[in-house]
Amino acid sequence: MHDVIIIGAGPAGLSAALWCDELGLDTLVVEQAAEVGGQLLRVHNPVENYLGARAANGRELRDVFAAQVEDKEFDLWTEAEIESVDLKAKRVRLRSGEELQSIALVIATGVRRRRLGVPGESEFAGRGVLESGRLERESVAGEDVLVVGGGDAAAENALLLADTCATVTLVHRGPRLGARPEFAERLRGEHRVTVFTETTLERILGGERVESAEILRAGALKPMRMAVRGVLVRVGVEPNTELFRDQLHTDERGYVVVTGEQETSAEMVFAVGDVSNPLAPTISGACGAGATAAKVIASCLSSRGR
Ligand SMILES: Cc1cc2nc3c(=O)[nH]c(=O)nc-3n(C[C@H](O)[C@H](O)[C@H](O)COP(=O)(O)OP(=O)(O)OC[C@H]3O[C@@H](n4cnc5c(N)ncnc54)[C@H](O)[C@@H]3O)c2cc1C
């Protein structure tokens, strides 16, 4: 029996663990990935807005976080796949068969990139369906590619791919891009990029790898097929809450609803970081929420005489 089990070792989970440790709580962190850091591992731009440390990219900041928790007392299990969680009983069952139990649970599972779910998207992953414009632009150098999405991430990736690709078509289902003005301006000046608004990606086709994509423009009767060798989807994120969604109060998009003390609707279950912060997800916010949850848990446990 642990005092606290924290699910997820991104900034929110690590901060909660650091504080739980400092407050003398017996703490276990369960992380599904091989390394801690969460989304920081996917941040390739400099991080200049986290007070206390500047970093050339997310991994560098993650290394600072990892070094700070290295010698702490709490247990950290990586590559731990959770099969089920019983929030009422505070019981976590792993696919490996272990059953873990605690007095308090902290959900720090963050968010993942949203997928479109169109035919071909999973099938051609790694075979023309790209994960990152920055890291994979050489693999589609000189080719025609398609980017889906209208926000900053889509615009940024379209611009990165335009450095090496013959053409980039950016399709967005809304009437106008939501990307920041700086990106929108740069897209307008980039002759290799064509933007189609009110357009959706319907299907990705190919053989060994991606060869074409079907897009549907508003008002068109049928999809138009375009020859492309790469497709990159950036249509926002969704919370990792499948394990708990039916056991606590979430919003319509599946984000956990919390109080100012990070409490969820389930007793002694807390949620911290992006998983409960759809409006303003940041590293600072995640770390702050982790600290808050730990302090509230410590005070609850001490009032129970623990
Ligand atoms: C490209 C990019 C750039 C960004 N730039 C900035 C920036 O400049 N400044 C800033 O403040 N923020 C930035 N962010 C946002 C910032 O990274 C997040 O706000 C922050 O990482 C949230 O931390 P978190 O711990 O809540 O979630 P995450 O970082 O998402 O971590 C969640 C962790 O939970 C784990 N997990 C999920 N499900 C399970 C499960 N079932 N079992 C066990 N473990 C699980 C995941 O593997 C992951 O390690 C950026 C994000 C991206 C993607």
The ligand as a Gaussian input file, in Angstrom:
#p B3LYP/6-31G(d) Opt

LIG

0 1
 C        5.777000      20.874000     -29.778000
 C        5.432000      21.360000     -28.396000
 C        5.986000      22.539000     -27.934000
 C        5.680000      22.993000     -26.646000
 N        6.259000      24.156000     -26.212000
 C        6.018000      24.571000     -24.948000
 C        6.650000      25.743000     -24.423000
 O        7.475000      26.385000     -25.085000
 N        6.326000      26.132000     -23.155000
 C        5.441000      25.457000     -22.375000
 O        5.193000      25.854000     -21.235000
 N        4.822000      24.355000     -22.847000
 C        5.085000      23.884000     -24.101000
 N        4.467000      22.760000     -24.563000
 C        3.450000      22.103000     -23.690000
 C        4.088000      21.272000     -22.575000
 O        4.997000      20.335000     -23.133000
 C        2.992000      20.575000     -21.793000
 O        2.126000      21.553000     -21.249000
 C        3.541000      19.710000     -20.652000
 O        4.426000      18.733000     -21.141000
 C        2.400000      19.037000     -19.899000
 O        2.917000      18.165000     -18.943000
 P        2.042000      16.953000     -18.378000
 O        2.921000      16.246000     -17.402000
 O        0.716000      17.431000     -17.947000
 O        1.726000      16.007000     -19.619000
 P        2.683000      15.255000     -20.653000
 O        3.917000      16.024000     -20.910000
 O        1.781000      14.924000     -21.789000
 O        3.096000      13.910000     -19.877000
 C        2.156000      12.893000     -19.627000
 C        2.890000      11.602000     -19.308000
 O        1.937000      10.615000     -18.938000
 C        2.273000       9.384000     -19.573000
 N        1.050000       8.563000     -19.693000
 C       -0.030000       8.785000     -20.475000
 N       -0.935000       7.800000     -20.326000
 C       -0.398000       6.921000     -19.441000
 C       -0.851000       5.693000     -18.888000
 N       -2.023000       5.157000     -19.218000
 N       -0.041000       5.037000     -18.034000
 C        1.171000       5.561000     -17.662000
 N        1.658000       6.731000     -18.173000
 C        0.868000       7.408000     -19.032000
 C        2.844000       9.798000     -20.909000
 O        3.640000       8.761000     -21.477000
 C        3.661000      11.035000     -20.507000
 O        4.964000      10.688000     -20.122000
 C        4.771000      22.266000     -25.820000
 C        4.229000      21.063000     -26.288000
 C        4.563000      20.598000     -27.559000
 C        3.968000      19.293000     -28.038000

